[in-house]
């Protein structure tokens, strides 16, 4: 970890009160959540796909936005690779947001990388996604944005379009450094473009809590960020890759593992004040336990 990062953490300390700490706004139509990480391989896209699946099963209308040129979220939802238009077409002004929705997903492909380059030369480039989503948000209760595994212009667009940011971190030694870097981008977006943006929390992913390594990563994040760290960790398992390959939700493929995401979703709904949805989730949790 770099010395500047360590200095920032010492300055904030374990008791640092982030803006929005312990206080979450009541949801509006629709709540938009940007899910991001400082690098790839943190389970971020799996988290978006699974949380969206759970919310839809409890009758919460969800729009999933794939903002990663790799298009992995689109693949997870089994969107036709040739589906058109895509989010890249929307951001470049070639298509309307409504036309880019395919099965409640706005997909992405490598053309999004070209759209990002085009955005870089425009005035108001950080507001492009916010303006686009404004046209379609009214039809949903939750919008989940899967950010690319980098902290560039596309991620800034997601943060400006969102009311909440959820960080995904891998249970490894440099987890705090990755969270710290992502928080700097969140603070930048909040200070200059989106003052209402709140940090919803950080999800520790790909964790094996039987190992000291994962336990120390969790303890370190808890020490520095307190209750911003979700209580539930996502267990590491090859089953996630296997279920994605078969285009089958982990809820159906491995219900025993799915309990991790059911608990995560419950934590998020509590923080968002979505009590009715939490009540419906309780019935789904009972049914999942019965089939596990």
Phi and psi restraints in degrees (value plus and minus 20) as a CYANA .aco file:
   2 UNK   PHI     -89.3   -49.3
   2 UNK   PSI     134.5   174.5
   3 UNK   PHI     -83.1   -43.1
   3 UNK   PSI     -59.9   -19.9
   4 UNK   PHI     -79.0   -39.0
   4 UNK   PSI     -59.1   -19.1
   5 UNK   PHI     -84.0   -44.0
   5 UNK   PSI     -61.2   -21.2
   6 UNK   PHI     -85.3   -45.3
   6 UNK   PSI     -57.4   -17.4
   7 UNK   PHI     -84.3   -44.3
   7 UNK   PSI     -60.6   -20.6
   8 UNK   PHI     -83.4   -43.4
   8 UNK   PSI     -60.4   -20.4
   9 UNK   PHI     -88.7   -48.7
   9 UNK   PSI     -57.6   -17.6
  10 UNK   PHI     -85.5   -45.5
  10 UNK   PSI     -57.4   -17.4
  11 UNK   PHI     -86.9   -46.9
  11 UNK   PSI     -60.0   -20.0
  12 UNK   PHI     -96.6   -56.6
  12 UNK   PSI     -65.5   -25.5
  13 UNK   PHI      51.0    91.0
  13 UNK   PSI     151.8   191.8
  14 UNK   PHI     -82.5   -42.5
  14 UNK   PSI     -49.4    -9.4
  15 UNK   PHI    -117.5   -77.5
  15 UNK   PSI      -8.9    31.1
  16 UNK   PHI     -79.2   -39.2
  16 UNK   PSI     111.0   151.0
  17 UNK   PHI    -117.5   -77.5
  17 UNK   PSI      81.7   121.7
  18 UNK   PHI     -88.8   -48.8
  18 UNK   PSI     132.0   172.0
  19 UNK   PHI     -75.4   -35.4
  19 UNK   PSI     111.1   151.1
  20 UNK   PHI      67.6   107.6
  20 UNK   PSI     -19.2    20.8
  21 UNK   PHI     -80.3   -40.3
  21 UNK   PSI     105.5   145.5
  22 UNK   PHI      48.5    88.5
  22 UNK   PSI     -16.5    23.5
  23 UNK   PHI    -149.4  -109.4
  23 UNK   PSI     101.9   141.9
  24 UNK   PHI    -145.9  -105.9
  24 UNK   PSI     115.7   155.7
  25 UNK   PHI     -91.2   -51.2
  25 UNK   PSI     132.1   172.1
  26 UNK   PHI     -88.2   -48.2
  26 UNK   PSI     122.7   162.7
  27 UNK   PHI     -88.2   -48.2
  27 UNK   PSI     122.6   162.6
  28 UNK   PHI    -128.6   -88.6
  28 UNK   PSI     154.9   194.9
  29 UNK   PHI    -111.7   -71.7
  29 UNK   PSI      91.5   131.5
  30 UNK   PHI    -129.1   -89.1
  30 UNK   PSI     137.9   177.9
  31 UNK   PHI     -95.9   -55.9
  31 UNK   PSI     107.5   147.5
  32 UNK   PHI    -131.6   -91.6
  32 UNK   PSI     106.1   146.1
  33 UNK   PHI    -142.7  -102.7
  33 UNK   PSI     101.1   141.1
  34 UNK   PHI    -111.3   -71.3
  34 UNK   PSI     104.8   144.8
  35 UNK   PHI    -127.0   -87.0
  35 UNK   PSI      99.5   139.5
  36 UNK   PHI    -158.4  -118.4
  36 UNK   PSI     143.3   183.3
  37 UNK   PHI    -171.2  -131.2
  37 UNK   PSI     138.5   178.5
  38 UNK   PHI     -96.1   -56.1
  38 UNK   PSI     -40.8    -0.8
  39 UNK   PHI    -169.8  -129.8
  39 UNK   PSI     152.4   192.4
  40 UNK   PHI     -99.6   -59.6
  40 UNK   PSI     149.5   189.5
  41 UNK   PHI      59.6    99.6
  41 UNK   PSI      -0.7    39.3
  42 UNK   PHI    -120.7   -80.7
  42 UNK   PSI     -15.9    24.1
  43 UNK   PHI      59.9    99.9
  43 UNK   PSI      -5.0    35.0
  44 UNK   PHI     -81.0   -41.0
  44 UNK   PSI     -70.4   -30.4
  45 UNK   PHI     -87.0   -47.0
  45 UNK   PSI     -58.4   -18.4
  46 UNK   PHI     -80.6   -40.6
  46 UNK   PSI     -58.3   -18.3
  47 UNK   PHI     -83.2   -43.2
  47 UNK   PSI     -65.6   -25.6
  48 UNK   PHI     -81.9   -41.9
  48 UNK   PSI     -66.6   -26.6
  49 UNK   PHI     -82.2   -42.2
  49 UNK   PSI     -63.9   -23.9
  50 UNK   PHI     -94.3   -54.3
  50 UNK   PSI     -61.2   -21.2
  51 UNK   PHI     -83.6   -43.6
  51 UNK   PSI     -61.0   -21.0
  52 UNK   PHI     -80.8   -40.8
  52 UNK   PSI     -62.9   -22.9
  53 UNK   PHI     -81.6   -41.6
  53 UNK   PSI     -65.5   -25.5
  54 UNK   PHI     -82.7   -42.7
  54 UNK   PSI     -65.9   -25.9
  55 UNK   PHI     -82.2   -42.2
  55 UNK   PSI     -60.2   -20.2
  56 UNK   PHI     -85.5   -45.5
  56 UNK   PSI     -53.5   -13.5
  57 UNK   PHI     -90.9   -50.9
  57 UNK   PSI     -37.2     2.8
  58 UNK   PHI    -129.6   -89.6
  58 UNK   PSI       7.2    47.2
  59 UNK   PHI      43.8    83.8
  59 UNK   PSI      14.2    54.2
  60 UNK   PHI    -119.7   -79.7
  60 UNK   PSI     101.1   141.1
  61 UNK   PHI     -90.4   -50.4
  61 UNK   PSI     101.2   141.2
  62 UNK   PHI    -144.4  -104.4
  62 UNK   PSI     109.3   149.3
  63 UNK   PHI    -124.1   -84.1
  63 UNK   PSI     103.7   143.7
  64 UNK   PHI    -122.5   -82.5
  64 UNK   PSI     108.2   148.2
  65 UNK   PHI    -134.6   -94.6
  65 UNK   PSI      98.4   138.4
  66 UNK   PHI    -109.3   -69.3
  66 UNK   PSI      89.8   129.8
  67 UNK   PHI    -130.8   -90.8
  67 UNK   PSI       3.3    43.3
  68 UNK   PHI    -133.5   -93.5
  68 UNK   PSI     101.3   141.3
  69 UNK   PHI     -76.8   -36.8
  69 UNK   PSI     -40.3    -0.3
  70 UNK   PHI     -88.4   -48.4
  70 UNK   PSI     -43.8    -3.8
  71 UNK   PHI      50.3    90.3
  71 UNK   PSI       4.2    44.2
  72 UNK   PHI     -86.3   -46.3
  72 UNK   PSI     -57.7   -17.7
  73 UNK   PHI     -83.8   -43.8
  73 UNK   PSI     -59.7   -19.7
  74 UNK   PHI     -80.4   -40.4
  74 UNK   PSI     -61.3   -21.3
  75 UNK   PHI     -83.8   -43.8
  75 UNK   PSI     -63.0   -23.0
  76 UNK   PHI     -77.7   -37.7
  76 UNK   PSI     -57.1   -17.1
  77 UNK   PHI    -108.8   -68.8
  77 UNK   PSI     -12.0    28.0
  78 UNK   PHI      39.9    79.9
  78 UNK   PSI      17.9    57.9
  79 UNK   PHI     -96.5   -56.5
  79 UNK   PSI     116.7   156.7
  80 UNK   PHI     -73.4   -33.4
  80 UNK   PSI     106.0   146.0
  81 UNK   PHI     -76.8   -36.8
  81 UNK   PSI     -44.0    -4.0
  82 UNK   PHI    -115.2   -75.2
  82 UNK   PSI     -10.6    29.4
  83 UNK   PHI     -77.3   -37.3
  83 UNK   PSI     117.7   157.7
  84 UNK   PHI    -170.2  -130.2
  84 UNK   PSI     122.4   162.4
  85 UNK   PHI     -99.5   -59.5
  85 UNK   PSI     150.5   190.5
  86 UNK   PHI    -141.6  -101.6
  86 UNK   PSI    -199.2  -159.2
  87 UNK   PHI     -83.9   -43.9
  87 UNK   PSI     -50.3   -10.3
  88 UNK   PHI     -83.0   -43.0
  88 UNK   PSI     -59.7   -19.7
  89 UNK   PHI     -85.3   -45.3
  89 UNK   PSI     -56.6   -16.6
  90 UNK   PHI     -86.5   -46.5
  90 UNK   PSI     -68.6   -28.6
  91 UNK   PHI     -86.8   -46.8
  91 UNK   PSI     -48.7    -8.7
  92 UNK   PHI    -107.8   -67.8
  92 UNK   PSI     -21.3    18.7
  93 UNK   PHI      64.0   104.0
  93 UNK   PSI      -8.5    31.5
  94 UNK   PHI    -109.1   -69.1
  94 UNK   PSI     -31.1     8.9
  95 UNK   PHI    -170.7  -130.7
  95 UNK   PSI     136.1   176.1
  96 UNK   PHI    -103.3   -63.3
  96 UNK   PSI     131.8   171.8
  97 UNK   PHI     -78.1   -38.1
  97 UNK   PSI     -60.5   -20.5
  98 UNK   PHI     -81.4   -41.4
  98 UNK   PSI     -58.4   -18.4
  99 UNK   PHI     -90.7   -50.7
  99 UNK   PSI     -39.9     0.1
 100 UNK   PHI    -110.1   -70.1
 100 UNK   PSI     -19.7    20.3
 101 UNK   PHI    -106.2   -66.2
 101 UNK   PSI     101.7   141.7
 102 UNK   PHI    -143.3  -103.3
 102 UNK   PSI      84.4   124.4
 103 UNK   PHI      39.8    79.8
 103 UNK   PSI      24.1    64.1
 104 UNK   PHI      43.8    83.8
 104 UNK   PSI       5.3    45.3
 105 UNK   PHI    -151.4  -111.4
 105 UNK   PSI     113.1   153.1
 106 UNK   PHI    -117.8   -77.8
 106 UNK   PSI      86.1   126.1
 107 UNK   PHI    -101.6   -61.6
 107 UNK   PSI     149.6   189.6
 108 UNK   PHI    -153.1  -113.1
 108 UNK   PSI     138.2   178.2
 109 UNK   PHI    -168.4  -128.4
 109 UNK   PSI    -191.5  -151.5
 110 UNK   PHI     -83.8   -43.8
 110 UNK   PSI     -37.4     2.6
 111 UNK   PHI     -83.3   -43.3
 111 UNK   PSI     -38.4     1.6
 112 UNK   PHI     -85.7   -45.7
 112 UNK   PSI     -51.7   -11.7
 113 UNK   PHI     -83.2   -43.2
 113 UNK   PSI     -59.0   -19.0
 114 UNK   PHI     -87.0   -47.0
 114 UNK   PSI     -60.8   -20.8
 115 UNK   PHI     -82.7   -42.7
 115 UNK   PSI     -56.4   -16.4
 116 UNK   PHI     -83.5   -43.5
 116 UNK   PSI     -60.6   -20.6
 117 UNK   PHI     -83.8   -43.8
 117 UNK   PSI     -59.2   -19.2
 118 UNK   PHI     -85.7   -45.7
 118 UNK   PSI     -59.7   -19.7
 119 UNK   PHI     -81.6   -41.6
 119 UNK   PSI     -54.8   -14.8
 120 UNK   PHI     -76.7   -36.7
 120 UNK   PSI     -44.4    -4.4
 121 UNK   PHI    -119.9   -79.9
 121 UNK   PSI     -11.0    29.0
 122 UNK   PHI    -122.9   -82.9
 122 UNK   PSI     129.2   169.2
 123 UNK   PHI     -90.6   -50.6
 123 UNK   PSI     121.6   161.6
 124 UNK   PHI      47.9    87.9
 124 UNK   PSI       6.0    46.0
 125 UNK   PHI     -81.1   -41.1
 125 UNK   PSI     -49.1    -9.1
 126 UNK   PHI     -93.3   -53.3
 126 UNK   PSI     -32.6     7.4
 127 UNK   PHI    -120.7   -80.7
 127 UNK   PSI     -19.2    20.8
 128 UNK   PHI     -80.3   -40.3
 128 UNK   PSI     -67.1   -27.1
 129 UNK   PHI     -90.1   -50.1
 129 UNK   PSI     -58.5   -18.5
 130 UNK   PHI     -79.3   -39.3
 130 UNK   PSI     -65.1   -25.1
 131 UNK   PHI     -83.8   -43.8
 131 UNK   PSI     -59.4   -19.4
 132 UNK   PHI     -87.1   -47.1
 132 UNK   PSI     -66.2   -26.2
 133 UNK   PHI     -88.4   -48.4
 133 UNK   PSI     -44.7    -4.7
 134 UNK   PHI     -77.1   -37.1
 134 UNK   PSI     -48.2    -8.2
 135 UNK   PHI     -98.3   -58.3
 135 UNK   PSI     -39.9     0.1
 136 UNK   PHI    -143.9  -103.9
 136 UNK   PSI     -29.4    10.6
 137 UNK   PHI     -82.3   -42.3
 137 UNK   PSI     -48.6    -8.6
 138 UNK   PHI     -82.9   -42.9
 138 UNK   PSI     -38.6     1.4
 139 UNK   PHI    -108.0   -68.0
 139 UNK   PSI     -19.8    20.2
 140 UNK   PHI    -152.9  -112.9
 140 UNK   PSI     142.6   182.6
 141 UNK   PHI    -117.2   -77.2
 141 UNK   PSI     -52.1   -12.1
 142 UNK   PHI    -156.4  -116.4
 142 UNK   PSI     116.4   156.4
 143 UNK   PHI    -136.9   -96.9
 143 UNK   PSI     103.0   143.0
 144 UNK   PHI    -129.4   -89.4
 144 UNK   PSI     103.8   143.8
 145 UNK   PHI    -129.2   -89.2
 145 UNK   PSI     100.0   140.0
 146 UNK   PHI    -109.6   -69.6
 146 UNK   PSI      85.8   125.8
 147 UNK   PHI     -98.3   -58.3
 147 UNK   PSI     137.7   177.7
 148 UNK   PHI     -89.8   -49.8
 148 UNK   PSI     138.7   178.7
 149 UNK   PHI     -99.1   -59.1
 149 UNK   PSI      34.9    74.9
 150 UNK   PHI    -179.6  -139.6
 150 UNK   PSI     142.2   182.2
 151 UNK   PHI    -130.7   -90.7
 151 UNK   PSI      30.3    70.3
 152 UNK   PHI    -122.2   -82.2
 152 UNK   PSI    -173.1  -133.1
 153 UNK   PHI     -84.0   -44.0
 153 UNK   PSI     -58.5   -18.5
 154 UNK   PHI     -84.3   -44.3
 154 UNK   PSI     -62.2   -22.2
 155 UNK   PHI     -85.5   -45.5
 155 UNK   PSI     -59.7   -19.7
 156 UNK   PHI     -82.4   -42.4
 156 UNK   PSI     -60.2   -20.2
 157 UNK   PHI     -78.7   -38.7
 157 UNK   PSI     -62.8   -22.8
 158 UNK   PHI     -83.4   -43.4
 158 UNK   PSI     -63.6   -23.6
 159 UNK   PHI     -85.7   -45.7
 159 UNK   PSI     -59.3   -19.3
 160 UNK   PHI     -88.6   -48.6
 160 UNK   PSI     -51.9   -11.9
 161 UNK   PHI     -98.8   -58.8
 161 UNK   PSI     -35.4     4.6
 162 UNK   PHI    -121.2   -81.2
 162 UNK   PSI     138.2   178.2
 163 UNK   PHI    -113.8   -73.8
 163 UNK   PSI     -42.7    -2.7
 164 UNK   PHI    -156.0  -116.0
 164 UNK   PSI     129.8   169.8
 165 UNK   PHI    -142.5  -102.5
 165 UNK   PSI     109.4   149.4
 166 UNK   PHI    -135.9   -95.9
 166 UNK   PSI     104.5   144.5
 167 UNK   PHI    -116.3   -76.3
 167 UNK   PSI     120.1   160.1
 168 UNK   PHI    -131.4   -91.4
 168 UNK   PSI     107.1   147.1
 169 UNK   PHI    -149.4  -109.4
 169 UNK   PSI     119.6   159.6
 170 UNK   PHI    -101.3   -61.3
 170 UNK   PSI     124.6   164.6
 171 UNK   PHI     -96.1   -56.1
 171 UNK   PSI      60.9   100.9
 172 UNK   PHI    -169.1  -129.1
 172 UNK   PSI     155.1   195.1
 173 UNK   PHI     -78.8   -38.8
 173 UNK   PSI     -57.8   -17.8
 174 UNK   PHI    -113.1   -73.1
 174 UNK   PSI      -0.6    39.4
 175 UNK   PHI     -78.5   -38.5
 175 UNK   PSI     -63.7   -23.7
 176 UNK   PHI     -84.3   -44.3
 176 UNK   PSI     -60.7   -20.7
 177 UNK   PHI     -81.2   -41.2
 177 UNK   PSI     -62.5   -22.5
 178 UNK   PHI     -84.0   -44.0
 178 UNK   PSI     -62.1   -22.1
 179 UNK   PHI     -84.1   -44.1
 179 UNK   PSI     -62.6   -22.6
 180 UNK   PHI     -80.4   -40.4
 180 UNK   PSI     -63.0   -23.0
 181 UNK   PHI     -86.2   -46.2
 181 UNK   PSI     -61.2   -21.2
 182 UNK   PHI     -84.3   -44.3
 182 UNK   PSI     -58.2   -18.2
 183 UNK   PHI     -84.7   -44.7
 183 UNK   PSI     -53.3   -13.3
 184 UNK   PHI     -82.6   -42.6
 184 UNK   PSI     -59.3   -19.3
 185 UNK   PHI     -89.6   -49.6
 185 UNK   PSI     -60.0   -20.0
 186 UNK   PHI     -79.9   -39.9
 186 UNK   PSI     -65.0   -25.0
 187 UNK   PHI     -85.0   -45.0
 187 UNK   PSI     -57.2   -17.2
 188 UNK   PHI     -82.8   -42.8
 188 UNK   PSI     -66.3   -26.3
 189 UNK   PHI     -83.3   -43.3
 189 UNK   PSI     -60.8   -20.8
 190 UNK   PHI     -88.4   -48.4
 190 UNK   PSI     -62.7   -22.7
 191 UNK   PHI     -89.8   -49.8
 191 UNK   PSI     -54.5   -14.5
 192 UNK   PHI    -127.5   -87.5
 192 UNK   PSI     -45.3    -5.3
 193 UNK   PHI    -154.5  -114.5
 193 UNK   PSI     -46.9    -6.9
 194 UNK   PHI    -162.1  -122.1
 194 UNK   PSI      55.4    95.4
 195 UNK   PHI     -83.8   -43.8
 195 UNK   PSI     -38.8     1.2
 196 UNK   PHI    -107.4   -67.4
 196 UNK   PSI     -24.0    16.0
 197 UNK   PHI     -83.8   -43.8
 197 UNK   PSI     110.8   150.8
 198 UNK   PHI    -139.0   -99.0
 198 UNK   PSI     125.3   165.3
 199 UNK   PHI    -103.9   -63.9
 199 UNK   PSI      91.7   131.7
 200 UNK   PHI     -95.1   -55.1
 200 UNK   PSI     -53.0   -13.0
 201 UNK   PHI     134.0   174.0
 201 UNK   PSI    -196.4  -156.4
 202 UNK   PHI    -148.0  -108.0
 202 UNK   PSI     113.6   153.6
 203 UNK   PHI    -125.4   -85.4
 203 UNK   PSI     103.5   143.5
 204 UNK   PHI    -107.3   -67.3
 204 UNK   PSI      97.4   137.4
 205 UNK   PHI    -133.6   -93.6
 205 UNK   PSI     142.9   182.9
 206 UNK   PHI      31.5    71.5
 206 UNK   PSI      32.3    72.3
 207 UNK   PHI    -128.5   -88.5
 207 UNK   PSI     122.1   162.1
 208 UNK   PHI    -142.0  -102.0
 208 UNK   PSI      72.7   112.7
 209 UNK   PHI     -90.8   -50.8
 209 UNK   PSI     -20.7    19.3
 210 UNK   PHI     -97.8   -57.8
 210 UNK   PSI     -37.1     2.9
 211 UNK   PHI    -116.4   -76.4
 211 UNK   PSI     128.4   168.4
 212 UNK   PHI     -84.1   -44.1
 212 UNK   PSI     -55.0   -15.0
 213 UNK   PHI     -76.5   -36.5
 213 UNK   PSI     -71.0   -31.0
 214 UNK   PHI     -87.5   -47.5
 214 UNK   PSI     -59.9   -19.9
 215 UNK   PHI     -83.9   -43.9
 215 UNK   PSI     -58.5   -18.5
 216 UNK   PHI     -89.2   -49.2
 216 UNK   PSI     -56.6   -16.6
 217 UNK   PHI     -83.5   -43.5
 217 UNK   PSI     -62.8   -22.8
 218 UNK   PHI     -83.8   -43.8
 218 UNK   PSI     -66.7   -26.7
 219 UNK   PHI     -82.9   -42.9
 219 UNK   PSI     -58.0   -18.0
 220 UNK   PHI     -87.3   -47.3
 220 UNK   PSI     -63.6   -23.6
 221 UNK   PHI     -84.1   -44.1
 221 UNK   PSI     -59.9   -19.9
 222 UNK   PHI     -83.7   -43.7
 222 UNK   PSI     -60.3   -20.3
 223 UNK   PHI     -82.5   -42.5
 223 UNK   PSI     -61.1   -21.1
 224 UNK   PHI    -106.8   -66.8
 224 UNK   PSI     -49.9    -9.9
 225 UNK   PHI    -141.7  -101.7
 225 UNK   PSI     -19.7    20.3
 226 UNK   PHI      37.3    77.3
 226 UNK   PSI    -154.6  -114.6
 227 UNK   PHI     -92.8   -52.8
 227 UNK   PSI     -26.3    13.7
 228 UNK   PHI     -83.9   -43.9
 228 UNK   PSI     -44.9    -4.9
 229 UNK   PHI     -97.8   -57.8
 229 UNK   PSI     102.7   142.7
 230 UNK   PHI     -82.6   -42.6
 230 UNK   PSI     124.1   164.1
 231 UNK   PHI     -86.2   -46.2
 231 UNK   PSI     -54.2   -14.2
 232 UNK   PHI    -105.1   -65.1
 232 UNK   PSI     114.5   154.5
 233 UNK   PHI    -127.2   -87.2
 233 UNK   PSI     134.3   174.3
 234 UNK   PHI    -118.1   -78.1
 234 UNK   PSI      97.8   137.8
 235 UNK   PHI     -86.2   -46.2
 235 UNK   PSI     120.9   160.9
 236 UNK   PHI     -91.7   -51.7
 236 UNK   PSI     114.0   154.0
 237 UNK   PHI    -182.8  -142.8
 237 UNK   PSI     120.0   160.0
 238 UNK   PHI     -87.8   -47.8
 238 UNK   PSI     -35.3     4.7
 239 UNK   PHI     -81.4   -41.4
 239 UNK   PSI     -48.1    -8.1
 240 UNK   PHI     -85.6   -45.6
 240 UNK   PSI     -63.8   -23.8
 241 UNK   PHI     -86.6   -46.6
 241 UNK   PSI     -59.0   -19.0
 242 UNK   PHI     -85.5   -45.5
 242 UNK   PSI     -60.9   -20.9
 243 UNK   PHI     -88.4   -48.4
 243 UNK   PSI     -57.0   -17.0
 244 UNK   PHI     -85.4   -45.4
 244 UNK   PSI     -59.8   -19.8
 245 UNK   PHI     -81.9   -41.9
 245 UNK   PSI     -54.5   -14.5
 246 UNK   PHI    -110.2   -70.2
 246 UNK   PSI     -20.6    19.4
 247 UNK   PHI      35.9    75.9
 247 UNK   PSI      20.2    60.2
 248 UNK   PHI    -139.8   -99.8
 248 UNK   PSI     113.3   153.3
 249 UNK   PHI     -82.5   -42.5
 249 UNK   PSI     125.9   165.9
 250 UNK   PHI     -82.9   -42.9
 250 UNK   PSI     -42.5    -2.5
 251 UNK   PHI     -83.4   -43.4
 251 UNK   PSI     -51.9   -11.9
 252 UNK   PHI    -116.7   -76.7
 252 UNK   PSI     -53.0   -13.0
 253 UNK   PHI     -94.8   -54.8
 253 UNK   PSI     -64.6   -24.6
 254 UNK   PHI    -161.8  -121.8
 254 UNK   PSI      60.5   100.5
 255 UNK   PHI     -77.0   -37.0
 255 UNK   PSI     -47.5    -7.5
 256 UNK   PHI     -86.2   -46.2
 256 UNK   PSI     -58.6   -18.6
 257 UNK   PHI     -94.2   -54.2
 257 UNK   PSI     -50.2   -10.2
 258 UNK   PHI     -81.8   -41.8
 258 UNK   PSI     -42.0    -2.0
 259 UNK   PHI     -79.8   -39.8
 259 UNK   PSI     -48.8    -8.8
 260 UNK   PHI     -79.3   -39.3
 260 UNK   PSI     -69.5   -29.5
 261 UNK   PHI     -93.6   -53.6
 261 UNK   PSI     -49.9    -9.9
 262 UNK   PHI     -82.1   -42.1
 262 UNK   PSI     -61.7   -21.7
 263 UNK   PHI     -89.4   -49.4
 263 UNK   PSI     -58.5   -18.5
 264 UNK   PHI     -81.6   -41.6
 264 UNK   PSI     -65.9   -25.9
 265 UNK   PHI     -81.6   -41.6
 265 UNK   PSI     -58.3   -18.3
 266 UNK   PHI     -82.3   -42.3
 266 UNK   PSI     -62.7   -22.7
 267 UNK   PHI     -81.6   -41.6
 267 UNK   PSI     -62.2   -22.2
 268 UNK   PHI     -87.4   -47.4
 268 UNK   PSI     -62.4   -22.4
 269 UNK   PHI     -83.0   -43.0
 269 UNK   PSI     -57.2   -17.2
 270 UNK   PHI     -83.5   -43.5
 270 UNK   PSI     -65.0   -25.0
 271 UNK   PHI     -85.8   -45.8
 271 UNK   PSI     -49.8    -9.8
 272 UNK   PHI    -105.8   -65.8
 272 UNK   PSI     -27.2    12.8
 273 UNK   PHI      54.4    94.4
 273 UNK   PSI       2.7    42.7
 274 UNK   PHI    -112.5   -72.5
 274 UNK   PSI      53.7    93.7
 275 UNK   PHI     -90.1   -50.1
 275 UNK   PSI     -57.0   -17.0
 276 UNK   PHI     -83.4   -43.4
 276 UNK   PSI     -62.3   -22.3
 277 UNK   PHI     -85.2   -45.2
 277 UNK   PSI     -56.3   -16.3
 278 UNK   PHI     -81.3   -41.3
 278 UNK   PSI     -59.8   -19.8
 279 UNK   PHI     -81.6   -41.6
 279 UNK   PSI     -62.1   -22.1
 280 UNK   PHI     -89.1   -49.1
 280 UNK   PSI     -52.4   -12.4
 281 UNK   PHI     -83.1   -43.1
 281 UNK   PSI     -56.0   -16.0
 282 UNK   PHI     -77.1   -37.1
 282 UNK   PSI     -58.3   -18.3
 283 UNK   PHI     -88.2   -48.2
 283 UNK   PSI     -58.6   -18.6
 284 UNK   PHI     -85.9   -45.9
 284 UNK   PSI     -60.2   -20.2
 285 UNK   PHI     -79.9   -39.9
 285 UNK   PSI     -63.5   -23.5
 286 UNK   PHI     -82.2   -42.2
 286 UNK   PSI     -60.2   -20.2
 287 UNK   PHI     -88.4   -48.4
 287 UNK   PSI     -56.3   -16.3
 288 UNK   PHI     -86.9   -46.9
 288 UNK   PSI     -61.8   -21.8
 289 UNK   PHI     -82.0   -42.0
 289 UNK   PSI     -54.2   -14.2
 290 UNK   PHI     -88.8   -48.8
 290 UNK   PSI     -48.6    -8.6
 291 UNK   PHI    -116.7   -76.7
 291 UNK   PSI     -26.9    13.1
